Amino acid sequence: MKLNLSWLTLYFCGGIIFTHFIRISFWFVYAFAFILLIACLFFMSRDSIFKILLPCLAFSLGALLLKNTYILPKSHISKYIFYKNNTIYTIKGFINNQPALKEKRNSFIFATQELQFNSANHKCSGDILVYLKEIKDLSYGEALILRGSIHKPFKLYSNNI
């Protein structure tokens, strides 16, 4: 049986799906993938062992890819926002997509640069979805300072962060 790229792609996707449902540490997956990579390089001349290790490596690389997407920078805005929160925030940033007018309100993605609450300023990064009740003529890339409440969206299940 010849191991071709389509099978490796399926193993890679399987690693992504598996990691989505199972809680595993990023560093565990990283170490496992590194060990498999070294083993693949070492056993490359032994065809039977290599054909077992290579799909395992593809699976672990898929898992590692998904775990890496869960890692956020220390200054990410989600570190400052909580689920049940009535704090008024002031956010400086710019519009990161074309604003849409829907149901008598503007909505757009806002790229954050600075966050202020409780009389303290914090440099931050990350995108938030903004809804403005006022109908204004806004455009992509426009710098704004917004003031209002922020909350995280409700999650039906916890993901593997």
Biotite code that builds the C-alpha atoms (Angstrom):
import biotite.structure as struc

atoms = struc.array([
    struc.Atom([0.000, 0.000, 0.000], chain_id="A", res_id=1, res_name="MET", atom_name="CA", element="C"),
    struc.Atom([1.404, 3.323, -1.022], chain_id="A", res_id=2, res_name="LYS", atom_name="CA", element="C"),
    struc.Atom([0.842, 6.229, 1.396], chain_id="A", res_id=3, res_name="LEU", atom_name="CA", element="C"),
    struc.Atom([-0.103, 9.270, -0.656], chain_id="A", res_id=4, res_name="ASN", atom_name="CA", element="C"),
    struc.Atom([-0.866, 12.886, 0.171], chain_id="A", res_id=5, res_name="LEU", atom_name="CA", element="C"),
    struc.Atom([-4.645, 12.453, 0.307], chain_id="A", res_id=6, res_name="SER", atom_name="CA", element="C"),
    struc.Atom([-4.330, 9.972, 3.197], chain_id="A", res_id=7, res_name="TRP", atom_name="CA", element="C"),
    struc.Atom([-1.958, 12.294, 5.035], chain_id="A", res_id=8, res_name="LEU", atom_name="CA", element="C"),
    struc.Atom([-4.471, 15.114, 4.552], chain_id="A", res_id=9, res_name="THR", atom_name="CA", element="C"),
    struc.Atom([-7.192, 12.978, 6.119], chain_id="A", res_id=10, res_name="LEU", atom_name="CA", element="C"),
    struc.Atom([-4.959, 12.205, 9.109], chain_id="A", res_id=11, res_name="TYR", atom_name="CA", element="C"),
    struc.Atom([-4.132, 15.907, 9.421], chain_id="A", res_id=12, res_name="PHE", atom_name="CA", element="C"),
    struc.Atom([-7.848, 16.823, 9.417], chain_id="A", res_id=13, res_name="CYS", atom_name="CA", element="C"),
    struc.Atom([-8.493, 14.023, 11.899], chain_id="A", res_id=14, res_name="GLY", atom_name="CA", element="C"),
    struc.Atom([-5.984, 15.619, 14.270], chain_id="A", res_id=15, res_name="GLY", atom_name="CA", element="C"),
    struc.Atom([-7.835, 18.926, 14.019], chain_id="A", res_id=16, res_name="ILE", atom_name="CA", element="C"),
    struc.Atom([-11.214, 17.295, 14.705], chain_id="A", res_id=17, res_name="ILE", atom_name="CA", element="C"),
    struc.Atom([-9.840, 15.176, 17.561], chain_id="A", res_id=18, res_name="PHE", atom_name="CA", element="C"),
    struc.Atom([-8.264, 18.175, 19.284], chain_id="A", res_id=19, res_name="THR", atom_name="CA", element="C"),
    struc.Atom([-11.461, 20.188, 18.974], chain_id="A", res_id=20, res_name="HIS", atom_name="CA", element="C"),
    struc.Atom([-13.309, 17.679, 21.148], chain_id="A", res_id=21, res_name="PHE", atom_name="CA", element="C"),
    struc.Atom([-10.544, 16.513, 23.511], chain_id="A", res_id=22, res_name="ILE", atom_name="CA", element="C"),
    struc.Atom([-8.800, 18.728, 26.057], chain_id="A", res_id=23, res_name="ARG", atom_name="CA", element="C"),
    struc.Atom([-5.013, 18.389, 25.586], chain_id="A", res_id=24, res_name="ILE", atom_name="CA", element="C"),
    struc.Atom([-2.203, 20.738, 26.550], chain_id="A", res_id=25, res_name="SER", atom_name="CA", element="C"),
    struc.Atom([-0.455, 22.625, 23.749], chain_id="A", res_id=26, res_name="PHE", atom_name="CA", element="C"),
    struc.Atom([2.978, 21.662, 25.087], chain_id="A", res_id=27, res_name="TRP", atom_name="CA", element="C"),
    struc.Atom([2.061, 17.969, 25.228], chain_id="A", res_id=28, res_name="PHE", atom_name="CA", element="C"),
    struc.Atom([0.994, 18.027, 21.570], chain_id="A", res_id=29, res_name="VAL", atom_name="CA", element="C"),
    struc.Atom([4.102, 20.040, 20.663], chain_id="A", res_id=30, res_name="TYR", atom_name="CA", element="C"),
    struc.Atom([6.443, 17.566, 22.383], chain_id="A", res_id=31, res_name="ALA", atom_name="CA", element="C"),
    struc.Atom([4.619, 14.582, 20.865], chain_id="A", res_id=32, res_name="PHE", atom_name="CA", element="C"),
    struc.Atom([4.855, 16.063, 17.342], chain_id="A", res_id=33, res_name="ALA", atom_name="CA", element="C"),
    struc.Atom([8.551, 16.856, 17.833], chain_id="A", res_id=34, res_name="PHE", atom_name="CA", element="C"),
    struc.Atom([9.293, 13.292, 18.984], chain_id="A", res_id=35, res_name="ILE", atom_name="CA", element="C"),
    struc.Atom([7.391, 11.905, 16.002], chain_id="A", res_id=36, res_name="LEU", atom_name="CA", element="C"),
    struc.Atom([9.318, 14.180, 13.644], chain_id="A", res_id=37, res_name="LEU", atom_name="CA", element="C"),
    struc.Atom([12.656, 12.950, 15.018], chain_id="A", res_id=38, res_name="ILE", atom_name="CA", element="C"),
    struc.Atom([11.430, 9.346, 14.829], chain_id="A", res_id=39, res_name="ALA", atom_name="CA", element="C"),
    struc.Atom([10.320, 9.847, 11.199], chain_id="A", res_id=40, res_name="CYS", atom_name="CA", element="C"),
    struc.Atom([13.731, 11.220, 10.288], chain_id="A", res_id=41, res_name="LEU", atom_name="CA", element="C"),
    struc.Atom([15.483, 8.368, 12.093], chain_id="A", res_id=42, res_name="PHE", atom_name="CA", element="C"),
    struc.Atom([13.323, 5.580, 10.586], chain_id="A", res_id=43, res_name="PHE", atom_name="CA", element="C"),
    struc.Atom([13.048, 7.021, 7.065], chain_id="A", res_id=44, res_name="MET", atom_name="CA", element="C"),
    struc.Atom([15.065, 4.136, 5.629], chain_id="A", res_id=45, res_name="SER", atom_name="CA", element="C"),
    struc.Atom([12.816, 1.497, 7.281], chain_id="A", res_id=46, res_name="ARG", atom_name="CA", element="C"),
    struc.Atom([9.725, 1.654, 5.128], chain_id="A", res_id=47, res_name="ASP", atom_name="CA", element="C"),
    struc.Atom([7.347, -0.320, 7.367], chain_id="A", res_id=48, res_name="SER", atom_name="CA", element="C"),
    struc.Atom([7.977, 1.777, 10.516], chain_id="A", res_id=49, res_name="ILE", atom_name="CA", element="C"),
    struc.Atom([8.012, 5.027, 8.539], chain_id="A", res_id=50, res_name="PHE", atom_name="CA", element="C"),
    struc.Atom([4.557, 4.274, 7.073], chain_id="A", res_id=51, res_name="LYS", atom_name="CA", element="C"),
    struc.Atom([3.205, 4.075, 10.627], chain_id="A", res_id=52, res_name="ILE", atom_name="CA", element="C"),
    struc.Atom([5.019, 7.128, 11.999], chain_id="A", res_id=53, res_name="LEU", atom_name="CA", element="C"),
    struc.Atom([4.220, 9.509, 9.127], chain_id="A", res_id=54, res_name="LEU", atom_name="CA", element="C"),
    struc.Atom([0.397, 9.391, 9.518], chain_id="A", res_id=55, res_name="PRO", atom_name="CA", element="C"),
    struc.Atom([0.858, 9.806, 13.281], chain_id="A", res_id=56, res_name="CYS", atom_name="CA", element="C"),
    struc.Atom([3.005, 12.872, 12.571], chain_id="A", res_id=57, res_name="LEU", atom_name="CA", element="C"),
    struc.Atom([0.349, 14.297, 10.217], chain_id="A", res_id=58, res_name="ALA", atom_name="CA", element="C"),
    struc.Atom([-2.325, 13.706, 12.880], chain_id="A", res_id=59, res_name="PHE", atom_name="CA", element="C"),
    struc.Atom([-0.275, 15.424, 15.588], chain_id="A", res_id=60, res_name="SER", atom_name="CA", element="C"),
    struc.Atom([0.551, 18.372, 13.297], chain_id="A", res_id=61, res_name="LEU", atom_name="CA", element="C"),
    struc.Atom([-3.172, 18.891, 12.679], chain_id="A", res_id=62, res_name="GLY", atom_name="CA", element="C"),
    struc.Atom([-3.755, 18.832, 16.430], chain_id="A", res_id=63, res_name="ALA", atom_name="CA", element="C"),
    struc.Atom([-0.872, 21.256, 16.967], chain_id="A", res_id=64, res_name="LEU", atom_name="CA", element="C"),
    struc.Atom([-2.243, 23.643, 14.360], chain_id="A", res_id=65, res_name="LEU", atom_name="CA", element="C"),
    struc.Atom([-5.602, 23.893, 16.120], chain_id="A", res_id=66, res_name="LEU", atom_name="CA", element="C"),
    struc.Atom([-4.032, 24.253, 19.579], chain_id="A", res_id=67, res_name="LYS", atom_name="CA", element="C"),
    struc.Atom([-1.889, 27.104, 18.230], chain_id="A", res_id=68, res_name="ASN", atom_name="CA", element="C"),
    struc.Atom([-4.968, 29.040, 17.093], chain_id="A", res_id=69, res_name="THR", atom_name="CA", element="C"),
    struc.Atom([-6.251, 29.067, 20.684], chain_id="A", res_id=70, res_name="TYR", atom_name="CA", element="C"),
    struc.Atom([-3.189, 30.931, 21.974], chain_id="A", res_id=71, res_name="ILE", atom_name="CA", element="C"),
    struc.Atom([-3.873, 34.663, 22.339], chain_id="A", res_id=72, res_name="LEU", atom_name="CA", element="C"),
    struc.Atom([-1.345, 37.408, 23.113], chain_id="A", res_id=73, res_name="PRO", atom_name="CA", element="C"),
    struc.Atom([-1.173, 38.741, 26.672], chain_id="A", res_id=74, res_name="LYS", atom_name="CA", element="C"),
    struc.Atom([-2.591, 42.077, 25.516], chain_id="A", res_id=75, res_name="SER", atom_name="CA", element="C"),
    struc.Atom([-5.656, 40.558, 23.805], chain_id="A", res_id=76, res_name="HIS", atom_name="CA", element="C"),
    struc.Atom([-8.896, 42.367, 24.625], chain_id="A", res_id=77, res_name="ILE", atom_name="CA", element="C"),
    struc.Atom([-10.566, 39.159, 25.816], chain_id="A", res_id=78, res_name="SER", atom_name="CA", element="C"),
    struc.Atom([-8.260, 39.218, 28.861], chain_id="A", res_id=79, res_name="LYS", atom_name="CA", element="C"),
    struc.Atom([-9.991, 42.421, 30.046], chain_id="A", res_id=80, res_name="TYR", atom_name="CA", element="C"),
    struc.Atom([-13.629, 41.546, 29.285], chain_id="A", res_id=81, res_name="ILE", atom_name="CA", element="C"),
    struc.Atom([-15.818, 39.258, 31.382], chain_id="A", res_id=82, res_name="PHE", atom_name="CA", element="C"),
    struc.Atom([-19.177, 37.557, 30.703], chain_id="A", res_id=83, res_name="TYR", atom_name="CA", element="C"),
    struc.Atom([-21.327, 39.422, 33.220], chain_id="A", res_id=84, res_name="LYS", atom_name="CA", element="C"),
    struc.Atom([-19.977, 42.939, 33.192], chain_id="A", res_id=85, res_name="ASN", atom_name="CA", element="C"),
    struc.Atom([-21.629, 46.378, 33.395], chain_id="A", res_id=86, res_name="ASN", atom_name="CA", element="C"),
    struc.Atom([-18.403, 48.396, 33.177], chain_id="A", res_id=87, res_name="THR", atom_name="CA", element="C"),
    struc.Atom([-18.311, 51.246, 30.660], chain_id="A", res_id=88, res_name="ILE", atom_name="CA", element="C"),
    struc.Atom([-15.244, 50.957, 28.410], chain_id="A", res_id=89, res_name="TYR", atom_name="CA", element="C"),
    struc.Atom([-13.572, 53.480, 26.127], chain_id="A", res_id=90, res_name="THR", atom_name="CA", element="C"),
    struc.Atom([-11.861, 51.802, 23.179], chain_id="A", res_id=91, res_name="ILE", atom_name="CA", element="C"),
    struc.Atom([-9.552, 53.320, 20.602], chain_id="A", res_id=92, res_name="LYS", atom_name="CA", element="C"),
    struc.Atom([-9.033, 51.564, 17.269], chain_id="A", res_id=93, res_name="GLY", atom_name="CA", element="C"),
    struc.Atom([-10.199, 51.412, 13.674], chain_id="A", res_id=94, res_name="PHE", atom_name="CA", element="C"),
    struc.Atom([-12.924, 49.800, 11.583], chain_id="A", res_id=95, res_name="ILE", atom_name="CA", element="C"),
    struc.Atom([-11.586, 46.535, 10.184], chain_id="A", res_id=96, res_name="ASN", atom_name="CA", element="C"),
    struc.Atom([-14.274, 45.742, 7.579], chain_id="A", res_id=97, res_name="ASN", atom_name="CA", element="C"),
    struc.Atom([-16.971, 47.474, 5.574], chain_id="A", res_id=98, res_name="GLN", atom_name="CA", element="C"),
    struc.Atom([-19.737, 48.537, 8.010], chain_id="A", res_id=99, res_name="PRO", atom_name="CA", element="C"),
    struc.Atom([-23.157, 46.997, 7.348], chain_id="A", res_id=100, res_name="ALA", atom_name="CA", element="C"),
    struc.Atom([-26.474, 48.729, 7.976], chain_id="A", res_id=101, res_name="LEU", atom_name="CA", element="C"),
    struc.Atom([-28.969, 46.156, 9.230], chain_id="A", res_id=102, res_name="LYS", atom_name="CA", element="C"),
    struc.Atom([-32.112, 46.492, 11.342], chain_id="A", res_id=103, res_name="GLU", atom_name="CA", element="C"),
    struc.Atom([-31.589, 50.249, 11.921], chain_id="A", res_id=104, res_name="LYS", atom_name="CA", element="C"),
    struc.Atom([-28.067, 49.831, 13.295], chain_id="A", res_id=105, res_name="ARG", atom_name="CA", element="C"),
    struc.Atom([-24.504, 49.748, 12.020], chain_id="A", res_id=106, res_name="ASN", atom_name="CA", element="C"),
    struc.Atom([-22.379, 46.679, 12.621], chain_id="A", res_id=107, res_name="SER", atom_name="CA", element="C"),
    struc.Atom([-18.691, 46.203, 11.909], chain_id="A", res_id=108, res_name="PHE", atom_name="CA", element="C"),
    struc.Atom([-15.495, 44.542, 13.105], chain_id="A", res_id=109, res_name="ILE", atom_name="CA", element="C"),
    struc.Atom([-13.399, 46.911, 15.211], chain_id="A", res_id=110, res_name="PHE", atom_name="CA", element="C"),
    struc.Atom([-9.640, 46.365, 15.597], chain_id="A", res_id=111, res_name="ALA", atom_name="CA", element="C"),
    struc.Atom([-8.729, 47.489, 19.110], chain_id="A", res_id=112, res_name="THR", atom_name="CA", element="C"),
    struc.Atom([-5.562, 49.380, 19.994], chain_id="A", res_id=113, res_name="GLN", atom_name="CA", element="C"),
    struc.Atom([-6.210, 50.862, 23.431], chain_id="A", res_id=114, res_name="GLU", atom_name="CA", element="C"),
    struc.Atom([-8.750, 50.153, 26.163], chain_id="A", res_id=115, res_name="LEU", atom_name="CA", element="C"),
    struc.Atom([-9.690, 52.366, 29.095], chain_id="A", res_id=116, res_name="GLN", atom_name="CA", element="C"),
    struc.Atom([-11.770, 51.399, 32.135], chain_id="A", res_id=117, res_name="PHE", atom_name="CA", element="C"),
    struc.Atom([-11.652, 52.203, 35.859], chain_id="A", res_id=118, res_name="ASN", atom_name="CA", element="C"),
    struc.Atom([-9.414, 55.221, 35.026], chain_id="A", res_id=119, res_name="SER", atom_name="CA", element="C"),
    struc.Atom([-6.636, 52.985, 33.660], chain_id="A", res_id=120, res_name="ALA", atom_name="CA", element="C"),
    struc.Atom([-5.352, 52.727, 30.080], chain_id="A", res_id=121, res_name="ASN", atom_name="CA", element="C"),
    struc.Atom([-4.284, 49.394, 28.598], chain_id="A", res_id=122, res_name="HIS", atom_name="CA", element="C"),
    struc.Atom([-2.665, 48.722, 25.237], chain_id="A", res_id=123, res_name="LYS", atom_name="CA", element="C"),
    struc.Atom([-4.596, 45.883, 23.646], chain_id="A", res_id=124, res_name="CYS", atom_name="CA", element="C"),
    struc.Atom([-5.118, 43.970, 20.439], chain_id="A", res_id=125, res_name="SER", atom_name="CA", element="C"),
    struc.Atom([-7.861, 41.844, 18.952], chain_id="A", res_id=126, res_name="GLY", atom_name="CA", element="C"),
    struc.Atom([-11.112, 42.369, 17.103], chain_id="A", res_id=127, res_name="ASP", atom_name="CA", element="C"),
    struc.Atom([-14.585, 42.969, 18.490], chain_id="A", res_id=128, res_name="ILE", atom_name="CA", element="C"),
    struc.Atom([-17.982, 43.039, 16.814], chain_id="A", res_id=129, res_name="LEU", atom_name="CA", element="C"),
    struc.Atom([-19.574, 46.465, 17.290], chain_id="A", res_id=130, res_name="VAL", atom_name="CA", element="C"),
    struc.Atom([-23.247, 47.367, 17.009], chain_id="A", res_id=131, res_name="TYR", atom_name="CA", element="C"),
    struc.Atom([-24.110, 51.092, 16.835], chain_id="A", res_id=132, res_name="LEU", atom_name="CA", element="C"),
    struc.Atom([-27.725, 52.084, 17.314], chain_id="A", res_id=133, res_name="LYS", atom_name="CA", element="C"),
    struc.Atom([-27.085, 55.411, 15.614], chain_id="A", res_id=134, res_name="GLU", atom_name="CA", element="C"),
    struc.Atom([-27.016, 55.367, 11.837], chain_id="A", res_id=135, res_name="ILE", atom_name="CA", element="C"),
    struc.Atom([-23.788, 57.043, 10.775], chain_id="A", res_id=136, res_name="LYS", atom_name="CA", element="C"),
    struc.Atom([-21.798, 57.149, 7.569], chain_id="A", res_id=137, res_name="ASP", atom_name="CA", element="C"),
    struc.Atom([-18.777, 55.008, 8.474], chain_id="A", res_id=138, res_name="LEU", atom_name="CA", element="C"),
    struc.Atom([-16.098, 53.542, 6.243], chain_id="A", res_id=139, res_name="SER", atom_name="CA", element="C"),
    struc.Atom([-13.462, 50.835, 6.307], chain_id="A", res_id=140, res_name="TYR", atom_name="CA", element="C"),
    struc.Atom([-10.212, 51.900, 8.032], chain_id="A", res_id=141, res_name="GLY", atom_name="CA", element="C"),
    struc.Atom([-11.754, 54.860, 9.865], chain_id="A", res_id=142, res_name="GLU", atom_name="CA", element="C"),
    struc.Atom([-10.188, 55.520, 13.286], chain_id="A", res_id=143, res_name="ALA", atom_name="CA", element="C"),
    struc.Atom([-12.716, 55.795, 16.115], chain_id="A", res_id=144, res_name="LEU", atom_name="CA", element="C"),
    struc.Atom([-12.952, 56.139, 19.858], chain_id="A", res_id=145, res_name="ILE", atom_name="CA", element="C"),
    struc.Atom([-15.959, 54.194, 21.130], chain_id="A", res_id=146, res_name="LEU", atom_name="CA", element="C"),
    struc.Atom([-17.576, 54.283, 24.564], chain_id="A", res_id=147, res_name="ARG", atom_name="CA", element="C"),
    struc.Atom([-19.986, 51.673, 25.861], chain_id="A", res_id=148, res_name="GLY", atom_name="CA", element="C"),
    struc.Atom([-20.410, 48.262, 27.401], chain_id="A", res_id=149, res_name="SER", atom_name="CA", element="C"),
    struc.Atom([-18.682, 45.133, 26.134], chain_id="A", res_id=150, res_name="ILE", atom_name="CA", element="C"),
    struc.Atom([-19.458, 41.524, 26.857], chain_id="A", res_id=151, res_name="HIS", atom_name="CA", element="C"),
    struc.Atom([-18.240, 38.183, 25.614], chain_id="A", res_id=152, res_name="LYS", atom_name="CA", element="C"),
    struc.Atom([-20.677, 36.173, 23.537], chain_id="A", res_id=153, res_name="PRO", atom_name="CA", element="C"),
    struc.Atom([-22.457, 33.314, 25.243], chain_id="A", res_id=154, res_name="PHE", atom_name="CA", element="C"),
    struc.Atom([-20.899, 29.889, 24.594], chain_id="A", res_id=155, res_name="LYS", atom_name="CA", element="C"),
    struc.Atom([-22.949, 26.731, 24.394], chain_id="A", res_id=156, res_name="LEU", atom_name="CA", element="C"),
    struc.Atom([-19.890, 24.623, 25.214], chain_id="A", res_id=157, res_name="TYR", atom_name="CA", element="C"),
    struc.Atom([-16.372, 25.323, 26.421], chain_id="A", res_id=158, res_name="SER", atom_name="CA", element="C"),
    struc.Atom([-13.633, 24.983, 23.842], chain_id="A", res_id=159, res_name="ASN", atom_name="CA", element="C"),
    struc.Atom([-10.133, 23.673, 24.450], chain_id="A", res_id=160, res_name="ASN", atom_name="CA", element="C"),
    struc.Atom([-8.334, 26.830, 25.464], chain_id="A", res_id=161, res_name="ILE", atom_name="CA", element="C"),
])
